[in-house]
Amino acid sequence: MEMKHMRKHDGADGTTDKEKWVYDSSLDHRGRIPLRASTGAWKASFFIIGIEFSERLSYFGIATSLIIYLTKVIQQDLKTAAKSVNYWAGVTTMMPLLGGFLADAYLGRFSAVLASSIIYLMGLLLLTMSRVVPGLKPCDSTICQAPRKIHESIFFVAMYLISIGTGGHKPSLESFGADQFDDDHPQERRKKMSFFNWWNLGLCGGLVLGVTVIVYIQDRIGWAAADIILTAVMALTILIYFLGRPVYRFRKPSGSPFTPLMQVLVAAISNRNRPHPSNPNQLYEDPKSDSAHGRPLLHTDRLKFFDKAAIIGEGQSSLTERQNPWRLATVTKVEEMKLVVSVIPIWITTLPFGVCVAQAATFFIKQGTTLDRRITDTFELPPASIYALAAVGMIISVVIYDRGLVPLLRRVRNNERGITILQRIGLGMIFSVATMVVAALVEGKRLAAVARDPVKGSSSMSVFWLAPQFLIIGMGDGFALVGLQEYFYDQVPDSMRSLGIALYLSVLGAASFISSLLITVVDRATERGGKSWIGKDLNSSRLDCFYWLLAGITAANIAVYAFIASRYSYKNVVRDTSGGDAAANCAA
């Protein structure tokens, strides 16, 4: 690597090379070591947050009104529409596992974002065509008695093209944004801690406009007009993203991140009969190994079986014997394997939180269609626009956390982070339980109104009865979702960071599938008792009971999560600090 031999020393202007150049294995757009003053940090992140804003504008403009489109235009019943939304959301948030792998292993994050954004744009173009081209429209009249099959087919192809585009876009873009900050530079490291908070503020900006302006256009002007706007905004931000190349810091793809993990597993099994050394310093670590794709890690005492992979045998005294990665692994590779295994329990115990989040885009939105949405005599709020309150709640909690809670806790606890990442996620889970409790109480009141006057139904209730549950779930997102993003980026091997963001998204994806499965199970189980909790419409359902069930499941899960989180060991990175402590726990 160009200038790799350079050392950090005082220059003629009084600055050190470390202040002038970025030595974290990143490169500039010409393949050179980046100049700190002209690349990365916030100057690069603004370009990246811009295209995230556009993607979230499109996603939420489409996703929050999807259940309404499926029931009113495609004419699916409530159960089928809810499942369709959950399946699409599940695929959309599981596809990043593939996209993240390709970005880390072969494409690089910048290229993965660019390619997937073009696929996303193709989906938006096809969606627009399905609502503009006469032969592809749902029908010739304003109100469809039965939509054309060709429209339904093109519509779902477009939607799943958007899913594929999101699969490469989401994990690569967020990790690419975080890559713009140098972990070994104190000022940039602190900025990086704020990056995930401000990233989500940009996300919320897109969300708010998506569920207000875009949804209003869908409701009052037409679906086609909204699609044209979303397509144009996406095309513009792709261009802006590309023009930001000179200020970005890039990471080279490092090949399949699973190969080193398999090497550690094979080596540990092969060396299973070797005794553990009395001193962990006797485990194998190659000081001359190329760290271009990851920082060296300190040894930890967890999952000690994998340490077997780093035990030097009697026949491995020569350099040739030690260079076989399938028989002997470095401590860093062993610790990377431990990191991957350790995230699995965290991933599993965050799924109930994701199931609660899934209700906001399905049943919560559908509830809004049955309530009084009049703001004035001439203006009626589109049903999906109430979702904007979730973004408001998230913005409130992120700002309070980043500007109030963290600075206070830094002083009180003398800790750079304030509270640990897992503690932040746990706080968000508590909010999700509160959301389900409030949602159950509000739905109980709505059903009581329907029982009193079946003709008028719940139209006498204001849609703002739903405001508390949207605000609370949004505040929970500000803690848990932002915490999950940071956790899965930070606590996986450096070579797997796009996959790490994909793992965060897969929590929501798997939770959407679980939500669909739970709807089916609850429907069949309660139907045997005489009346299903999930009927053909809201008034024939008992969603309040369903919400109470979710509250109980999530509350019980929090106890399990707290036990696992209390025993978790965070990633221990050997930092290059040019004097000072070499090791730092980067997440505690």
C-alpha positions, 0 to 999 in steps of 0.5 A: 500500500502506498506510504504504508511504511510512513511513521507518525512523526512531527512535520515541519508545520508541527502536525504529526503524520497521524493528524495529516493522514488516515492510517486505518486501512482506508483509501481515497478515490485514487487508491492512496492513503487518505488525507484527513483534512479533505476526506471522510468525517462529516464532509463525506457523511452528508453525501451519504446521509442524503441518499439515505434520506431519499431511500427512506422517503421512498420506502416509507412513502410506499410501505406505510400505505401498502396495506391500504393499497392492498385492501382498497385496490388489490382488494385483499382481506385484512389477514391476507394484506397484513401477511403480504405486508409482513412478507414484503417487509421480511424479504426487504429486511432479510435481503441485506444479508446477501447484499452485505456479504457481496459488499464485504467480500467482492464489490466494496461498499461504495459500488454495492450502494451504487449498483443497488440504488440503480436496481431500486430506481428500476423498481420505482420506474416499474411501479410508476409504469404500473400506475401510468401506462393505460394497459398496466393500470389496475382498471380503467375506472377510478374504483376497481371492482377487480384489478387486472392480473397484469397490474397485480403482477407488475406491481409485485415485481416492482415491489420486490425489485425495491426489496432487492435494491434495499438489500444492497443499499441498506447494509452497505450505505450505513457501514460506508458512512461509519467507515468515514470516521477513524476509530484510532483518532479520538475526535473522529471516534467521538463523532462516530458515536454521534454518527448513528444518532444523526444518521437516524435523524436523516432517516426520520426526515425521509420518514416524516416527509414520506408519510406526510407529503408523499402519502398526502399526494397518494391520497389526494392527487394519485398514486402515480404522481407520488411515484413520479416524485419518488423516482425523480428524487432517487435519481437526483440523490444517486447523482449526488452520491456519485459526485461525492467520490473525491471526499469518501474513504474506501475499504477494499473488499476482503473476500469471503468473511466466512473463510477465516471463521471456518479456518478457526473452527477447523483448526480448533477441532483439529487441536482439540486435544492440546492443553491450554497454555498457562499464559494466554500470551503463549497463544499464536499471534503474527505481529507481521500479519496484514491488518488491512482488513481488520484491527488486531484484537486482544484475547478474551476468556469467553468461548475458550474452546476456540482458543484451541485454534491458536495453540502452537503444536510441537510440529509447528515450530517452523514458519511454513507450518504456522502459515497454514490457516486451517491448522493454526489461527491467530488470536485475532481470528479466534476472537473474531470467531468469538464475536460472531458466535456471541452476537447470536443470542443478542440477535435472537433475544431482540426478535420480540422487539422487532415483532412489536415494531412490525405492528406499526406498519400494519395493524396500527395504520389500519386502525387509523382508517376506522377513526376520525381523521379530520383536522379541519372541515376541509382537510382529512389526514391520510391514514398512513400519515399518523406514522409520522409520530413514530419519527417524531418520537424517535427524533425526540429520544435521539436528541435527548440521548445524544445531547443530554443523556450521554454528556451527563453520563460521561461526566457521572460515570467517567465513561466515553460512551455513557451507557453500554450499547446493550443497555441502550437496546434494553431501554428500547425494549421496555418502550416496546412493552409500553407500546403494546400495553397502550395499543391494547387499551386504545383498541379496547376503547375503539371496540367498545365504541363499535359495540355501542354504535355498530353503524357509526362504529369508531368514527367518533374517536379521533385518530390522535388516540393512536398518537401515544402508541406511535410516539412510544414505539418511536422513542423505543426505536431511538434507543433500541434500533439505533443501538442495534445499528451501532451494536451490529456494526461495532461488535462484528469483525471489521471485515464483516461490517456490511454484514453486521448492518445486515444482521441488524436489519434481519432482526426486523426481517425475521420479526416480520415473518414471525409476526405473520406466523404469529397471526396465523397461529393466533387466528387458528387457535382462537378460531377454535374457541368460537371467535378469531382474534384476527377477523376479516376486518378490524371490527370483527377482530380482537386486536387488543387481546393480540397486543396484550399477548405481544406485551407479555411475550416481550416482557418475558423476553426482556428478562432473558435479554438482561441476563445475556447482556449482563454476561456479554464481553465487548470487543477488545481492540488493540488501538494505535494511539501512538503512545498511551494505552494500546488497548481499549474496550470499544463498546463498554 
